């Protein structure tokens, strides 16, 4: 993946390097464009259901998984490439938290068992999702295991301890971001950081960990 060169790409697709450079000045620009296409594919196929429908979240997850796993070898590469881009501050990508927050705000509280606060619920689900996503991208999870972990997010429930907006927004995200910065290219470290913080506070029992 990361040893891709314009010369090699030009040979593979049968175009001149000059033609490719005209549209993509760097290899990173190619990764960015492909990643944006993946995200656009998800957001162009959002469930044809009102956000208030209790089945919306499950349908949204099905859409995301179908897109991510349709060509998983490529998407795994793009996930790692986009993570590195975000860590260096030069790549801003659409985040699913906005859609999740909107959906969780619209549904009755009884359909968001992880937290009565829709923003907290969205942050928890996104943190859990990212842990699975980076583990999958790094090769720790198969497509089937990735799908299973993502679908678990919708069944998370409240624990005895209080899950405040402040903790979720500061401690959980900080832990994952610190894991990303310290790991650099080591997506396994970021994955483990996210697993650690979600498992510690949400009582998640991770398989194989």
C-alpha positions in Angstrom: 0.0 0.0 0.0 2.4 2.7 1.3 5.0 1.8 -1.3 2.7 2.7 -4.1 4.4 4.9 -6.7 3.0 7.0 -9.6 5.3 5.0 -11.9 3.9 1.7 -10.8 0.3 3.0 -10.9 0.8 4.4 -14.4 2.0 1.0 -15.6 -0.8 -0.8 -13.9 -3.6 1.3 -15.4 -1.9 2.0 -18.8 -1.7 5.8 -18.4 1.3 8.1 -18.5 2.6 9.5 -15.2 1.9 13.0 -16.5 -1.8 12.2 -16.9 -2.1 10.8 -13.3 -0.1 13.8 -11.9 -2.6 16.1 -13.6 -5.4 14.9 -11.4 -3.5 13.5 -8.4 -0.3 15.4 -7.5 0.6 12.9 -4.8 -0.1 9.3 -3.9 -1.8 10.6 -0.8 -4.3 12.5 -3.0 -5.3 9.2 -4.5 -5.9 7.6 -1.1 -7.9 10.7 -0.1 -10.1 10.6 -3.2 -10.7 6.9 -2.8 -11.5 7.3 0.8 -13.9 10.1 0.1 -15.7 7.9 -2.4 -16.2 5.2 0.2 -17.7 7.7 2.7 -19.8 9.3 -0.1 -21.1 5.8 -1.0 -22.3 5.3 2.6 -23.9 8.8 2.8 -25.5 8.4 -0.6 -27.3 5.2 0.6 -28.6 6.1 4.0 -31.6 4.1 5.1 -34.9 5.1 3.6 -36.3 5.4 7.1 -37.1 8.4 9.4 -34.4 9.0 11.9 -37.0 8.3 14.6 -37.5 4.8 13.4 -36.0 2.3 16.0 -34.6 0.3 13.1 -32.7 3.2 11.6 -29.5 2.5 13.5 -29.4 -1.2 12.5 -30.1 -0.3 8.9 -27.4 2.4 9.0 -24.9 -0.2 10.3 -25.9 -2.6 7.5 -25.2 0.1 4.9 -21.8 1.0 6.4 -20.8 -2.7 6.6 -21.8 -3.5 3.1 -19.7 -0.6 1.8 -16.7 -1.3 3.9 -16.7 -5.0 3.2 -17.5 -4.9 -0.5 -13.8 -4.6 -1.3 -12.3 -5.0 2.1 -8.7 -5.3 1.0 -8.8 -1.8 -0.5 -10.9 -0.3 2.3 -8.6 -1.6 5.0 -5.8 0.2 3.3 -7.8 3.4 3.0 -8.7 3.3 6.7 -5.1 3.1 7.7 -4.1 5.8 5.2 -6.9 8.2 6.4 -5.9 7.6 10.0 -2.4 8.6 9.3 -3.6 11.7 7.5 -5.8 12.7 10.4 -3.0 12.2 12.8 -0.8 14.6 10.9 -3.6 17.1 10.7 -3.8 17.4 6.9 -6.8 15.2 6.3 -10.3 15.9 7.6 -12.8 13.2 6.9 -16.6 13.0 7.4 -17.3 11.4 10.7 -20.3 9.1 11.3 -20.8 10.6 14.8 -23.0 13.4 13.2 -25.4 10.9 11.7 -25.4 8.7 14.8 -26.1 11.7 17.1 -29.0 12.9 14.9 -30.5 9.4 14.8 -30.1 8.8 18.5 -31.6 12.2 19.2 -34.7 11.4 17.2 -35.5 8.0 18.6 -37.2 7.6 22.0 -34.8 7.2 24.9 -35.8 3.5 25.4 -34.1 2.7 22.1 -30.7 4.0 23.2 -30.0 1.8 26.1 -26.3 2.7 26.3 -27.2 6.2 27.5 -30.2 8.4 27.8 -28.1 11.3 26.5 -28.0 11.0 22.7 -24.7 12.8 22.4 -23.1 10.5 24.9 -24.7 7.5 23.2 -23.3 8.6 19.9 -19.8 9.1 21.3 -19.8 5.7 22.9 -21.0 3.9 19.8 -18.5 5.8 17.6 -15.6 5.0 20.0 -16.6 1.3 20.0 -16.9 1.3 16.2 -13.5 2.9 15.7 -11.9 0.3 17.9 -13.4 -2.5 15.7 -12.6 -0.5 12.6 -8.9 -0.1 13.3 -8.5 -3.7 14.4 -10.1 -4.8 11.2 -8.0 -2.5 9.1 -4.8 -3.8 10.8 -5.8 -7.4 10.1 -6.8 -8.4 13.7 -10.4 -9.0 12.7 -11.9 -10.8 9.7 -14.8 -9.2 7.8 -17.2 -11.4 9.7 -15.7 -10.6 13.1 -15.7 -6.9 12.2 -19.4 -7.0 11.3 -20.1 -8.8 14.5 -18.2 -6.3 16.7 -19.9 -3.3 14.9 -23.4 -4.8 15.4 -22.6 -5.2 19.1 -22.5 -1.5 19.5 -26.3 -1.3 19.2 -26.8 -3.7 22.1 -24.6 -1.9 24.6 -26.4 -1.1 27.8 -25.9 1.3 30.8 -23.6 0.1 33.5 -23.8 0.9 37.2 -21.2 3.7 36.9 -22.2 7.1 35.5 -21.2 7.9 32.0 -21.1 11.6 31.7 -20.8 13.7 28.6 -17.6 15.3 30.0 -15.9 11.9 30.5 -16.9 10.6 27.1 -15.8 13.7 25.2 -12.6 14.3 27.1 -11.2 11.0 28.5 -12.4 8.5 26.0 -11.5 10.6 22.9 -8.3 11.7 24.5 -7.2 8.2 25.1 -7.9 7.2 21.5 -6.2 10.3 20.2 -3.1 9.8 22.4 -3.0 6.2 21.2 -3.0 7.4 17.6 -0.3 10.0 18.1 2.0 7.6 20.0 1.4 4.8 17.6 2.0 6.7 14.3 1.7 3.9 11.7 0.9 1.4 14.5 -2.8 1.1 14.1 -2.7 -1.9 16.6 -1.8 0.5 19.4 -4.7 2.8 18.5 -7.0 -0.1 18.4 -5.9 -1.4 21.8 -6.2 2.1 23.3 -9.8 2.3 22.1 -10.5 -1.2 23.3 -9.0 -0.4 26.7 -11.0 2.7 27.4 -14.3 1.4 26.1 -13.8 -2.0 27.8 -12.8 -0.4 31.1 -15.8 1.9 31.4 -18.5 0.1 29.5 -17.8 -3.4 30.8 -17.2 -4.7 27.2 -15.8 -8.2 27.1 -13.6 -8.4 24.1 -13.0 -11.7 22.3 -9.4 -12.8 22.3 -8.3 -10.0 24.7 
